[in-house]
Amino acid sequence: MGELKIVLPDEIERAFRKIAMIRFGFKKGSMSEAAKEAISEWSNVGRDVQTEDWGSLEGCMKHVKKDSVDLQHEAWKSVANKYTKRKNANRR
């Protein structure tokens, strides 16, 4: 069985705990049951979206001559450059 550790804003956590306890009772495992139900429902909704969107993306980058690894490296370099520029600007 998998295990997730998530960080939530306090307001969302309180609301989730309240609903979980109302729905599943004040007993051991109620939070896990609530999380399992919520994630399962969300995953099922997401599955429909994923299958629809992939078809529309097919072939949209045929004109790009770089492979996926080169594109990934380029993207990370761009992110690193933005970060260092921002960091240097804050030092001034």
Phi, psi and omega per residue, in radians:
M1 nan 2.384 -3.121
G2 -1.395 2.841 3.134
E3 -2.370 2.345 3.103
L4 -2.107 2.465 2.973
K5 -2.056 2.122 -3.107
I6 -2.149 2.699 3.096
V7 -2.025 2.204 -3.105
L8 -2.188 2.663 2.982
P9 -1.076 2.591 -3.072
D10 -0.945 -0.731 -3.103
E11 -1.072 -0.757 3.134
I12 -1.194 -0.714 3.128
E13 -1.065 -0.810 3.138
R14 -1.062 -0.774 -3.136
A15 -1.112 -0.726 3.140
F16 -1.122 -0.812 3.133
R17 -1.044 -0.762 -3.121
K18 -1.064 -0.851 -3.128
I19 -1.155 -0.692 3.130
A20 -1.082 -0.759 -3.128
M21 -1.200 -0.650 3.093
I22 -1.145 -0.779 -3.052
R23 -1.326 -0.745 -3.025
F24 -1.917 -0.025 3.087
G25 1.556 2.927 -3.117
F26 -1.606 1.168 -3.121
K27 -2.387 2.894 3.134
K28 -1.078 2.319 3.094
G29 1.653 -0.104 -3.106
S30 -1.162 -0.646 3.102
M31 -1.137 -0.719 3.122
S32 -1.121 -0.734 3.115
E33 -1.088 -0.761 3.141
A34 -1.125 -0.766 3.134
A35 -1.127 -0.717 3.131
K36 -1.079 -0.759 3.137
E37 -1.145 -0.775 -3.108
A38 -1.141 -0.797 -3.126
I39 -1.193 -0.678 3.112
S40 -1.083 -0.787 3.128
E41 -1.118 -0.773 3.137
W42 -1.121 -0.691 3.139
S43 -1.137 -0.670 3.122
N44 -1.154 -0.679 3.085
V45 -1.139 -0.782 -3.139
G46 -1.095 -0.546 -3.126
R47 -1.093 -0.703 3.112
D48 -1.132 -0.720 -3.119
V49 -1.155 -0.744 -3.103
Q50 -1.086 -0.784 -3.078
T51 -1.198 -0.573 3.123
E52 -1.245 -0.727 -3.032
D53 -1.276 -0.567 -3.071
W54 -1.096 -0.653 -3.138
G55 -1.087 -0.655 -3.128
S56 -1.278 -0.372 -3.141
L57 -1.492 -0.327 -3.060
E58 -1.032 2.181 3.080
G59 1.424 0.029 -3.065
C60 -1.296 -0.208 -3.141
M61 -2.089 0.497 -3.140
K62 -1.060 -0.553 -3.088
H63 -1.269 -0.271 -3.114
V64 -1.373 2.236 -3.075
K65 -1.602 -0.108 -3.138
K66 -1.567 2.668 3.063
D67 -1.506 3.036 -3.037
S68 -1.109 -0.585 3.140
V69 -1.165 -0.789 3.106
D70 -1.076 -0.713 3.106
L71 -1.106 -0.694 3.132
Q72 -1.131 -0.763 3.106
H73 -1.090 -0.732 3.119
E74 -1.079 -0.731 3.139
A75 -1.123 -0.765 -3.135
W76 -1.167 -0.627 3.078
K77 -1.097 -0.718 3.119
S78 -1.075 -0.774 3.122
V79 -1.109 -0.762 -3.132
A80 -1.117 -0.706 3.122
N81 -1.110 -0.764 3.116
K82 -1.085 -0.715 -3.133
Y83 -1.120 -0.815 -3.112
T84 -1.184 -0.631 3.082
K85 -1.097 -0.776 3.139
R86 -1.138 -0.717 -3.137
K87 -1.141 -0.734 3.111
N88 -1.168 -0.634 3.117
A89 -1.153 -0.611 3.137
N90 -1.247 -0.442 -3.138
R91 -1.290 -0.432 -3.072
R92 -1.322 nan nan
